[in-house]
Amino acid sequence: MLVNTRGFCTKQVEVKSLYIRTKISINRKGLKAFAVFLLSIFAGIRYKAVSGIGCRSPPLNLDFQKNSDWR
């Protein structure tokens, strides 16, 4: 009777370990998807920052009409 009980317990442990392995692999897939999502947001922010540099207007204190020394 004791052997059957031990055998049953080891089978439960094996099933639990398979369940934990499945759970870990699902968590890895979710973590990978989350990392890709964060990288895509970061890349989008970096692209907007780099592409926005060429569209800046000059500072307001640079008025070329007043500072024309060549006239």
C-alpha positions as a printed NumPy array, in Angstrom:
array([[  0.   ,   0.   ,   0.   ],
       [  2.843,   2.356,   0.791],
       [  4.496,   1.688,  -2.584],
       [  1.288,   2.506,  -4.441],
       [  0.923,   5.716,  -2.501],
       [  4.485,   6.713,  -3.291],
       [  4.029,   5.802,  -6.932],
       [  0.898,   7.925,  -7.084],
       [  2.676,  10.851,  -5.46 ],
       [  5.549,  10.71 ,  -7.933],
       [  3.093,  10.709, -10.821],
       [  1.468,  13.816,  -9.422],
       [  4.849,  15.483,  -9.102],
       [  5.631,  14.645, -12.74 ],
       [  2.33 ,  16.104, -13.871],
       [  2.963,  19.227, -11.813],
       [  6.446,  19.608, -13.27 ],
       [  5.023,  19.363, -16.801],
       [  2.416,  21.955, -15.865],
       [  5.119,  24.246, -14.49 ],
       [  7.2  ,  23.797, -17.66 ],
       [  4.2  ,  24.712, -19.792],
       [  3.496,  27.698, -17.583],
       [  7.123,  28.877, -17.837],
       [  7.118,  28.558, -21.63 ],
       [  3.875,  30.534, -21.847],
       [  5.385,  33.193, -19.571],
       [  8.46 ,  33.364, -21.81 ],
       [  6.276,  33.903, -24.867],
       [  4.42 ,  36.667, -23.083],
       [  7.645,  38.246, -21.884],
       [  9.099,  38.105, -25.391],
       [  6.003,  39.767, -26.843],
       [  6.126,  42.45 , -24.157],
       [  9.82 ,  43.111, -24.85 ],
       [  9.13 ,  43.444, -28.585],
       [  6.284,  45.837, -27.799],
       [  8.499,  48.022, -25.613],
       [ 11.277,  48.032, -28.206],
       [  8.845,  49.09 , -30.92 ],
       [  7.648,  51.999, -28.778],
       [ 11.239,  52.983, -27.988],
       [ 12.219,  52.791, -31.658],
       [  9.217,  54.934, -32.607],
       [ 10.146,  57.574, -30.049],
       [ 13.761,  57.596, -31.217],
       [ 12.682,  57.857, -34.879],
       [ 10.392,  60.79 , -34.132],
       [ 13.138,  62.538, -32.164],
       [ 15.707,  62.077, -34.935],
       [ 13.351,  63.02 , -37.754],
       [ 12.076,  66.049, -35.838],
       [ 15.506,  67.689, -35.601],
       [ 15.451,  68.977, -39.186],
       [ 12.058,  70.631, -38.739],
       [ 13.009,  72.992, -35.922],
       [ 12.482,  76.685, -36.4  ],
       [ 15.314,  79.126, -35.624],
       [ 15.334,  80.909, -32.256],
       [ 13.266,  84.066, -31.972],
       [ 16.238,  86.32 , -31.187],
       [ 17.692,  85.748, -34.677],
       [ 15.928,  88.414, -36.685],
       [ 17.807,  88.717, -39.957],
       [ 16.071,  91.966, -40.909],
       [ 17.514,  93.879, -37.925],
       [ 20.989,  92.324, -37.956],
       [ 21.873,  93.109, -41.539],
       [ 25.324,  94.714, -41.358],
       [ 25.961,  94.379, -45.084],
       [ 23.456,  97.146, -46.052]])
